[in-house]
Amino acid sequence: MLEVKAINTFYGQAQALFDISLVVHAGECVSLLGRNGAGKSTTLRSVMNLNPPRSGSISFKGQPLAGLAPYQVAQRGLAFVPEDRRIFPTLSVEENLQLGIKPAQQGSANWTLDRIYQVFPKLHELRTRSGGNLSGGEQQLLAIARALMGNPDLLMLDEPTEGLAPIVVENLVQAIQTLKDEHMTVLLVEQNLNVALELADRCYVLDHGSIVMEGSADTIRADDKLRHDLLGV
């Protein structure tokens, strides 16, 4: 579904990504792992053309994304939930969700308010509450649900559990697992290694802007030296 080939991304004159290549197949969850500053979030931003790579190529469902504005990338069926969530604080939960509505593409699951409330019953309870009065975990659920209202084929999540209490993290992991059960394709950046390995089918490990390893979650979990040297755990 997503193919990234040898991309190089810069911030000004400083190079952040070095020949990054990865693939995400339909229906799987892929995690990007690495220490802070390894290039994980920049990889997601490069895919969305928020920080377009200077070289290399990115294709989604067989179509190149080069030259498209971020909103055009989203129209192709790719959703991005950034670390800062960016919900509208003065609008209610339901109004936030309604702003994300986009008709389903042919062959895509049709996410509606009813279906969102079935998958995320907590949001149904909070549907009249303003976004600014939600907890961090509730805001993260809302950000993910709003992205789903666009009926994407691929959902990219950037540090969804960052700053959340353990019980809230557990609830959020259950919600993402539900999406996996719904066969949603997910590309996940997650600093919490236990969460990343619990959800991921495959992982890419980044270090200083380069991919240094690819493997299954079980492979990463079993490699003590890798986790210590490259992931700091």
N, C-alpha and C positions, 0 to 999 in steps of 0.2 A: 504493500500500500504506500509506504514512504521509503524513498531511497535517497540517501545523502552520499555524494561521491566527492571525496577529496576537497572539502571546502576549507577555505582560509578566510578568517574573519578578523577585522581590525577594529580597535577603538582609536580613531585618529591614526597616529603612526605606530601604535603599540599593537602587536599581533596577539590575538587572544585564542584563536583556533588554528591548528596546524594539520592540514590534510585529514580532516575528520570524515570518516565513512561509516555509515551504518544503514541497516534496513529494519523496517517494522512491518511485519506481515499482518494481514487482516485477522482480527480476533485475538491477538496476543497482547500481553502487557510487557513492555520493555522498560527497564530502569537504567538511568544514567547515574553512575556512582563515581565518587571522588571527593577529595577534600574541598573545603571552601576555596574558591578561586580556580578550580580545575578546568572550568569552561562549560559546565553542565547547563547553566541557565543561558549562556551565550549561544549554545547549540540550539536551544528552543527558539530563542529570539532570531537566530539566523534562518531557521525553517519558516518562521512567520514573516520574514523580510523586515522585521523591526531593526535588525542590524544585518543588512544584506552581505553575504560573503563576497569578497573581491574576486575569488576564483573558485573553481569547482562547480558542481551542479546539484540541484535538489529537484526531485520529481515526486509528485503525489498522484496516485492512481494512474501512473504512466504519463502524466502531463508535467512539463517543466514549470517551475514557479518563478524563474528568473524574470525580473522586471515588473512583477505584480506588486501592487500596494498591499499592505497587510489586510485591509478589508476585502480585497479581491482573493487573497489566500483563504480567508475565512469563508468566502462564498463558494470556494471549491469543496468545502466540507471538512475543514481543519479548524478545530477550536483550541484556544489557548487560555488557560487560567493562570495569570501571573501570581507571583508570590504575594503582592500587595492587594489582591482580590478585586479591587476597583468596583465595588458595588456602589449604588447610589444611596447615600445615607438618609436622604429626606423622603425617599419613596418606600412604599411598603414592600414586603417580600413578594407579594403577588405582582405588584407593578414592576419590580425588578425583573421578574420572570417573563412578564409580557413583553418587555423591551427586547428580550433575547429571541423572540419568536421568528423563525424562518422556516418556510415549507420544506418538508423532507424531499431529498432527491430520490429519484427512482431507485427502488431497491433498498432504501435506508429505512431504519426504524423511525416511526413517527412519534417523537416526544411531544406530548401535550401536557397541559397543566394537570389533568387527572392522572396521567402516568407518572409525572414528576412526584405528585403527592403520594402515589402508591409506593414508589421507590424511596422517597424521602418523607416519611410521615411527619417528622418533626417540622418540616417546612409548612405542612398543612396547618399544624397547630399555631404557627407563627405568621400565617399568611397576611394578617392585617398589621403586623408590627413593622415599624420603619427599620430600614437597614442599619441606621446608625445606632439603634438600641439592641442590636444582636450581639451575642458573645462572639469571640474570635472563631470558635468552632462552627457556630451557626452561620457566620458570614462566609466561612469557607464552603459549607454545604450549599449556601445560596449561590456562590460564585460558580461552583461546579454545575448546579442545576440550571442556572441561567445559560451556561455554555451549551448544555444539552438541549435547551429549547431551540437552538439553532440547528438541531438534527445533524450533528457532525458525523463523519465517518471515522475520524481520529480525534481523540481528546488528549491534549498535552497539559500536564499538571506540573507546576513549578513549586516545589517545597510545600505541599498542601498541609503538612502537619507542623510546620514551623511555628514555635511559640505556643503550642496548644498543650493543655494538661493531659496527662496519660489517659484518663477515662475518655476525654474528648477524642484523642488520637484513636483509641480503640473503636469508637463509634464511626469515625471517619473512615477507618480502614474497612469496616464492615460495609459502609456505603460504596466504597470503591470496589470491593469484592463483589457486591451486587451488580455493579456495572460490568465486571468481567463475566459474571454469570449470564448477563444479557448480551454477551459477545461484543461488547464495546472494545475497540482497539485503543490502547492507552500507551502513551510515551510519558514516563514518570521521572521527574527529578526529585530525589528525596534524600535528605541528609541522614535521616533515621534509618540506619542499615537494617534493623530488624523489620521495619515496615516495608522497606524496598524489597527485601528478599522474600517476605511473606507474599507480596503481591505479584512479583515479577515472574515471567516465564524465562526470560533471558535478560542478561545485564551487559552493559558496556562500562568498563572502568576507564575514567579519564584522569590524566595527570599532566599538569602544566599545558593544557590545551590540546593534548594528543590522546588518542585511544591507545591504551597499553594492554588491554585484555578484553576478550569477549567470552562469555560462558553462561551456563545455566545458573539459576539461583543456588542450586545445590552445590555446584562447583565452587562458587564464591564462598559459600557458607563453610565449606570443608577446607579452605585454603587459609590457614592461620597466618602464614607469612604475608600473603597478599593483603589480608585485612589489616595487619599491623603496619606494613610498609606504605601502602597506598591509601588506605581508608582511615588509618589512625585509631583502629579499635582492636 
